[in-house]
Amino acid sequence: MHYPRAVAERAVNSQGPGTGRAAGPGPAAAAPFLGRRGELAGLRADVGRAGLDTLAGHASARCRVLLIAGRPGTGRTALAEEFAKEWAAAGECPDGVLRARLTGPGREPADTGRVARDLLGAVGRQPPPGAPDEDLTALLRDCLHGRRALLLLDDVHSAGQLAEFVPDGRGCLVLAVSGGPLTGVSDVRPCTLGGLDQPAAVRMLARGAGGTRITVDPRAAESLAEACGHLPAALALAAGWLWARPEAAVAHALRALRESGPEGPGDVAEPLRRAFRLACSALTGTALRTLRLLALAPAGLADAHTAAALSGCPVPSAAAVLEELAARGLLHVVPEGPAGRPGRGSAPWYAVPGCLEPLLLGLLRDGERPAEARLARARTLERTVRRLRSCRAEAEPCGSPGREWLDTVPASLRFTDRAAAAHWLETALPVLRAAADDAAVGGDLDTLTQRLADALIGALEAHRGRERAAAEVYPLYELIARTAGRRGLPRRAAAALLSLGDLDAGAGRRDRALTRYRGALETAGAEGDRADPVTLGRAAESIGATYAELEDWQRAADWYGRALARCLSRDDREGSARLHGRIGAALTRAGQWEEALRAWRAAAAAHRRLGDEARYVRALSEMAGVLELAGRPGEARRTAREALRRAERCGDPRSQSALRSLLERAAPETESSAVTEQASCETQSHRD
């Protein structure tokens, strides 16, 4: 598929008025950082400045924390990124820069566990699936101890939230971005931001207007900068308006900004609100509708596919619209993608600036009916599900059903190869998770939510493998269980609870696994006579296996027996044979020899009827061992000999070795002497 060239790859042409629209991408594209030199110097100096603990004669137990405070639109995140770039270039953080945003959709605090999992993945540590948030943050702090990394935490809500991520030791440096001072964080001097200085603000306008227009009317440029409150976000929008109108003078932009409407409610600065209305007044048709609907973009991030699904236009048209909106300062280009994984040839991603999120929501409410917004969300989810299915199919072998389905998919939804599909999955993972979470809100799209979660689980396990994907799929199974319960789908909810129980058991959390399995049994049994016997049997068997791991053998045998009853009711011969063996093993460990013998005899008979010679031999071997423990050596020897003959016939060296050892232990002294004497005679005869 063809995408327009990335915004950052084009050069800005600063032509004067009347020469036609500038050929470049606009003032917001890959522009160098302007101003804030004093603030950058202050941050660098604050790193090495002695803190209050040091002045008091106490060694600080935690790393240094820098704070950039300012209202949205002041360029606080841009300043943090510039500091991080300079700090990394100076070699001060050889272990890299780790980034996380601590504010989620709706300006709510981000999920602490998810942020910790992402950061653990960035440092190469596989987080345990389903671990509590406090365990994940503690593990993250331990992983960062002794490293020299820069931890950039954007949109921090509170001091308590920040403290969860501050590592111990003095090796790392934490750079926090917040709306104001964070009381409670010791030894922090906030770098408070306001507007840019006048020269920097005018230079920012010149990116869109061109140097000639600024030179012709410098007073108007200064007045326009003042009308924008010298806020970088408002200046970028005004510069974008000028870039789109090369025939307009700076005075025209000033007049249009002043006439852009009265002050409105909310927490957005009035200069930014006016500049946003100015920028929107120049948009029409698909561009304006796409901008409105970008308020629904998961995690505030979108690529051409997301924009196309939201607005209902072709992907190439959506790509051109996104490029245009970025040129006007309404979007930011994300060079490294949502997960910070750049790739050659990847389509660009765009982010909605955080300061514009409330304004976009207002624009959506005013311009789109609720039904249209819901339809846009459904289109986006449906397209995402198809891309995830295509991603999974790329990991399947040729000739599989997934590959056959892939041949029917339009080219715009396919990937060039497995590597491209895996790269897209890892790059878009934050957006995919946010899409699933957003879809579950309200419950009106629960069916699509479950399909999306299923498709994401399948793609992750296909490309990562079950073990590496466990931490990511755990919250997805929780989402499926929650939505299935809300929609009255007990079988679906029970299946998700069983998967969660398996993940908990694999992580060693057996008590939580028991809770999950019992929940699945109760949920599946709520259907009464219509209950799924397979789910009920699997839940009972899983409970038995968990009790076996806890070495509660009597309860394990009891639950295995309940599972066996389910298998017998549906004539599941393989399951019945397996469960007879599990019951026998549990009763053997419990010391109930007669009951264990009956179970192993039933298991042997079942395996023999199935024609499974190897398992039949193992059942006979277990019977011989139980007979030996029960004090019946003669029967044990006869059973072991029969098993040994069959093991030699089917070529099972492991069983042969165990059975020979058992025969040696079970042989009485007289028989052993006779065997030894006979062997000696045969040896002497051979010599003669």
Steps between C-alpha positions, in 0.01 A plus 500: 500500500621849422516763770596866451853578603546562872459855611845508652664417166399820322658844515314816595495767231463847655363689205351845527137594457337462163737231375266210558481254787831387650625173356607361836293308752429786735646653812434207731698243303831398657565859605807569713445588863454873564576698815511363855881512509493640853265225617719230342808641670314510830398136469856393422631696795237356732622145431831561669375740766517375856158405631348567839588152625864546399517842663361347817773236495280207393559294189195494275351153459339578167605645171477864403157626387458801271157657451367706210172664599264694279151518357416303183619686194813648656728250328590311815523161326706649216745644757525161671572327168765759411670448837488122450653531154786720625554281808523185288728669245736596784528133601346556842248215469678205334206272588263710292193718541181336630172682433154461649186711517323487834169644377246289319186580301276763652791646695478213748814353657647225284490138610809458718543132421484554126758780514729281711462208255591723207807634677607151605471390139712799395783387731476141375327345802203270449234604755304223673142472371230632728737629767363777728593857417719539807700189409556629146618844613729340760644273231553801274686690773719195561577471128599866480720483809862525391415622149565843352178582318279805459138437596272756333154496661250722321171634641561397860186536712629489854806452716378155604471390139851625426648330807392158369749528213799677657780240526738463790863600471661798332565352157177597325346839442124562503354786297134557589254721312196627688239771504635649821730442798490152648491551875627197684794422270808592697792691357328617180532850354233546233587668173180697445407591144290781359506647153803535275698820490408745225786425256443123520124546455551713189745246355239230554248704300758549226501126437154530355489856376848504348769753575373753246157546660655543843750755369227696321282533812701430816249686723218273386717197565572615855131574558405155366752338735350693792148404396614137510624553854845397379377141550685258267183303420302812408792638297526171307131523407532863389812413299310214337220738400754732337670210325170394346436859378817627335307797355387625844694756702586452866248773583227282345586218740495743792156630406363150441635385837335789683171428324509125564229513766435573866670334791367154577486284813757239592857472613654599165679834480303754296784575253523128424124474460493793258791361298325162480182660368712695251662180374166316475342789306734423209396133481213362297362166386699186575779683684262660751303179555818297543626750757174474696504122498866482607365568848399131488848378402625244757764654727481814286713330232409432139649379176343511156298183565351639821411831336350322198282281720384792714406725208400230252738619227769307305836445670703722259255787554522456878882503483492830309255650752719400795802657333301818443379516863855452625615783276239727657622419854189299590690169525851394593702251299620204711823395324557186707140379509276442805736246661825678409594241238600678179517300183609565146209547265246522781202729449510805731299523819346821628408610852232741613676760720387457859410867529253464210320190628220687685453730201470206262242337726295818490532512123381138480196566719400803293564350158408131517185326616548222760393237247762620250771493765397147600510390137848648461619307804348178365666550160837553668464189716393287204797612292735438793363147544563423133854636516570290810366189327722579203794548736437162660458327165848616394644285778314186388644240260404491134181309432346576841144637525641837605716520189205407282292775662785744444467457125151652518610811694550832317862599444464803728445269800784258428868506591794433275638218716510362852769745615290797388196362681698444821647851482155654456366300796778612734484860377122535525459299824425803726233615255351150472475463876343845532251412224386194694465699823312785330262260327406338831388831651123533496434143386343598166779331299565192714481256209764691305703537819516123544588446136780756528633342820490153342680622189766678705558193718536284189745739334713536814523126559573433133789746482634493857411152617275420795759555771622841379147615427360401841542841665319675213215254457413483873312835510337413167350183649379712794335733251330208323374356828360838606323576172369143461352515848338832418350360179371182666739258328593249773694261276712784365564637847585154638750435220674830575509418873657162423771670293564746783525212745757327278709819487477543878599137556794539262615804698483306830192680635307183585249661737396748233492220243258305721278808522500536121422131443219499756362816338505327161321196648234717658456715190472203264266316739261796509345371176364195678413219260641703210841529667799401285634168635842560342545828688371346825736205461799715420432725798473202737818344362687832535389528862625146560834577336539809720432300816755245378759779473408599855548130598143474627463157344158407636337815361689456174361146460150621585504775234654266245210266571250778426677574174498127419123490541469778239723309257303178545172683442614615157692179416840674493724192507833678481404740778369214712825306462704806594289575806508139624878534499490835682270356764733203541804727539325716762376200700846344485650813654221493759594142595165349402640195322182305418319804360811595305523146353140518382567835332818376329327182381224713350761725336686200355180351362398832346838549332494142371156553345631815334800310360749730675771244582746750653248635753377148569855399593536800731171417672619143556828635636312723745286202606815302572637784710179525704498123554855521629402778741196302611724206604400264220839424336385196304228689319738793454757271328244343271356836398848648451609208279191542283565872474869441419416261216266755349748787556770304312255436220405866454855631561447711815847521664381720786234251609740209455754656734240573768352152477838326525575702813165399645566130424837519671344652810209256507708179446526286822840383624449134398400595151793738475743224610358256250525750221861576598596128515339433162688793347831367643442154355419643160820707511715195593342289227576773248866504607528119467 
